[in-house]
């Protein structure tokens, strides 16, 4: 089963459960979802009305926790650790994986020093083991470890949940892309039309030349030779 299909099934599973849960039981569900080894998208769970209703209640820390896993990084957690419930080891690993995805959104060459700082890793061996075992084997990134240049070259990285403030720029990017595609299509159509026209002209010219040759042949006097 590929990662996209597995993601879709898990999202549906947790969304359905969240829709019938409330209060402390939602808190437990959020901990379970953010600990799951194969789940890396959380915006659909955030959109469930019962989850949004945690805002302003005694269980609102779990809503903040879910937002952290949807949009945040390990550094975000460390800077506001007192605002969240204590993280389980599985959640810390998950947050580190999500941090790698965030870094890969903007840079395709990630220096080891930056990764060790962002992931709170003390040495290169530990970093490379994490990238191989927890990221590449998990299917969320593909890339090359360059020990000589001390960097991770990203070839593919799974996308994270869109932050609310990113939606406007994403729509603008898509609209720009659509406009460019329309212009490109129009240009291609014009070139095809030009090629068709030139083809017709070429065929007409060829026919005229052939007709002229036939006229010349027929106008030549016939001669007979006697040996």
C-alpha positions in Angstrom: 0.0 0.0 0.0 1.5 3.4 -1.0 1.8 6.2 1.5 -1.0 8.4 -0.1 -3.5 5.6 0.2 -2.5 4.8 3.8 -2.7 8.5 4.7 -6.2 8.7 3.3 -7.4 5.7 5.2 -5.9 7.0 8.5 -7.4 10.4 8.0 -10.8 9.0 7.4 -10.5 6.8 10.5 -9.5 9.6 12.8 -12.0 12.1 11.3 -14.8 9.6 11.9 -13.8 9.0 15.5 -13.3 12.7 16.2 -16.8 13.4 14.9 -18.3 11.2 17.7 -15.9 12.3 20.5 -15.7 15.2 22.8 -13.8 16.6 25.7 -11.1 14.4 27.3 -11.8 11.6 24.8 -10.9 13.9 22.0 -7.6 14.7 23.9 -6.8 11.0 23.9 -7.7 10.7 20.2 -5.4 13.6 19.3 -2.5 12.1 21.2 -3.1 8.8 19.4 -3.3 10.5 16.0 -0.1 12.6 16.6 1.7 9.5 17.7 0.7 7.3 14.8 3.8 6.2 12.8 2.1 6.5 9.4 0.0 9.7 9.8 1.6 13.0 8.6 -1.5 15.2 7.8 -3.8 16.7 10.4 -5.8 19.5 8.8 -8.8 17.3 8.2 -9.0 16.4 11.8 -8.6 20.1 12.7 -11.7 20.9 10.6 -14.0 18.5 12.5 -16.4 20.7 14.5 -16.0 18.9 17.8 -12.3 19.4 17.6 -12.6 23.1 16.9 -15.0 23.4 19.9 -12.1 22.5 22.2 -11.0 26.1 21.8 -11.4 28.0 25.2 -12.1 24.8 27.2 -10.0 23.0 29.7 -8.9 20.6 26.9 -7.8 23.4 24.5 -4.1 22.3 25.0 -4.9 19.3 22.8 -6.2 21.6 20.0 -2.9 23.5 20.3 -1.1 20.2 20.1 -2.9 19.2 17.0 -2.1 22.5 15.4 1.5 22.1 16.3 1.6 18.8 14.4 -0.3 20.2 11.5 1.9 23.3 11.0 4.8 23.4 13.4 8.3 22.1 14.0 10.4 20.8 16.9 11.8 24.3 17.4 8.2 25.6 17.7 7.5 23.0 20.4 10.7 23.7 22.3 10.0 27.5 22.3 6.5 26.9 23.8 6.8 23.5 25.5 4.9 24.7 28.6 1.8 25.4 26.4 1.5 21.7 25.4 1.0 18.4 27.1 4.3 16.5 27.6 5.2 14.7 24.4 5.6 10.9 24.1 8.7 9.5 22.4 6.6 8.6 19.3 5.3 12.2 19.1 8.8 13.6 19.4 10.0 11.3 16.6 6.9 12.4 14.5 7.6 16.1 15.1 11.2 15.6 14.0 10.0 13.9 10.8 7.6 16.8 10.2 10.5 19.3 10.8 12.5 17.6 8.0 9.5 18.0 5.7 9.2 21.7 6.6 12.8 22.3 5.9 12.5 20.5 2.5 9.7 22.8 1.4 12.1 25.7 0.8 15.5 24.1 0.4 16.6 21.0 -1.5 20.1 20.9 -0.1 19.9 20.7 3.7 23.3 21.1 5.6 24.0 18.6 8.3 24.7 21.4 10.8 21.2 22.9 10.2 19.5 19.5 10.5 21.3 18.6 13.7 20.3 22.0 15.2 16.7 21.8 14.1 16.3 18.1 15.1 18.3 18.4 18.4 20.7 15.7 17.2 24.2 15.7 18.6 26.3 13.9 15.9 26.3 13.0 12.2 25.8 9.3 12.7 22.6 9.8 14.7 21.4 12.3 12.1 22.0 10.0 9.1 20.4 7.0 10.9 17.3 9.2 11.5 17.1 10.4 7.9 17.5 6.8 6.6 15.4 4.8 9.1 12.7 7.4 10.1 12.4 9.5 6.9 13.5 7.6 3.8 12.3 4.2 4.9 9.0 5.8 6.0 8.6 7.1 2.4 8.2 10.7 3.3 11.4 11.8 1.7 13.9 10.6 -0.9 17.3 11.9 -1.3 21.1 11.4 -1.1 23.3 11.7 2.0 26.5 13.5 1.0 29.0 12.9 3.7 31.8 14.8 1.9 29.7 18.0 1.7 27.9 17.3 4.9 24.4 17.8 3.5 21.2 15.9 2.6 20.2 16.4 -1.0 16.4 16.2 -1.2 14.9 14.6 -4.3 11.3 14.3 -3.0 9.5 15.3 0.1 5.9 14.7 1.1 3.8 17.9 1.5 2.6 19.2 4.8 -0.7 20.7 5.8 -1.2 24.2 4.3 -1.1 26.8 7.0 -4.1 29.2 6.9 -1.8 32.1 5.9 -0.4 30.1 3.0 -3.8 29.6 1.3 -3.9 33.0 -0.3 -0.4 32.7 -1.8 -1.2 29.1 -3.0 -4.4 30.3 -4.8 -2.4 33.1 -6.4 0.3 30.7 -7.5 -2.3 28.4 -9.1 -4.0 31.3 -10.8 -0.6 32.4 -12.2 0.1 28.9 -13.3 -3.3 28.7 -15.1 -2.7 32.0 -16.8 0.7 30.8 -18.0 -0.8 27.5 -19.2 -3.5 29.3 -21.1 -0.9 31.6 -22.8 1.2 28.6 -23.6 -1.7 26.7 -25.1 -2.7 29.7 -27.2 0.9 29.9 -28.5 1.0 26.2 -29.3 -2.4 26.5 -31.2 -1.1 29.5 -33.2 2.1 27.5 -34.1 0.0 24.5 -35.2 -2.2 26.8 -37.3 0.9 28.4 -38.8 2.4 25.0 -39.6 -0.9 23.9 -41.2 -1.0 27.0 -43.3 2.6 26.6 -44.4 1.9 22.9 -45.2 -1.0 24.0 -47.5 1.2 26.5 -49.2 3.9 24.0 -49.7 1.5 21.4 -51.1 0.0 24.1 -53.5 3.5 25.1 -54.6 4.5 21.4 -55.2 1.3 20.9 -57.2 2.0 23.9 -59.4 5.6 22.7 -60.0 4.4 19.3 -61.0 1.7 20.7 -63.3 4.3 23.0 -64.9 6.6 20.0 -65.5 3.8 18.1 -67.1 3.1 21.0 -69.4 6.8 21.3 -70.4 6.9 17.5 -71.1 3.8 17.7 -73.3 5.1 20.7 -75.2 8.4 19.0 -76.2 8.3 17.6 -79.8 8.5 13.9 -80.1 11.5 12.6 -82.0 12.2 9.3 -83.5 15.7 7.9 -84.1 16.7 5.4 -86.8 19.7 3.3 -86.3 
